[in-house]
Amino acid sequence: MANHKSAEKRARQALKRQARNRVVRGSVRTQIKRVRQAISDGNAEVAQTQLRLAEAAYRKACSKGVLKKSTVSRQVSRLAKAVHAIPA
């Protein structure tokens, strides 16, 4: 545990950030699961809608600093590729 007052404060702040980031990452994962479920069901229309929502969640997580920009771009690209591969 931290011994200095400033270190104790940083430890408290880190815990708050960790909890906030966990919530954001969890919501992103939920959106991804919805897209993948629609893909596995073969429902192109629902998958397209869910992809838009998932991309928005990804971009929001990126802007909050929870995920890196390159990681977000790569994962959104892969999801989009999978959605577009669904036969119409």
Secondary structure, DSSP 8 states (H G I E B T S, - for coil): ---SHHHHHHHHHHHHHHHHHHHHHHHHHHHHHHHHHHHHHT-HHHHHHHHHHHHHHHHHHHHTTSS-HHHHHHHHHHHHHHHHTS--
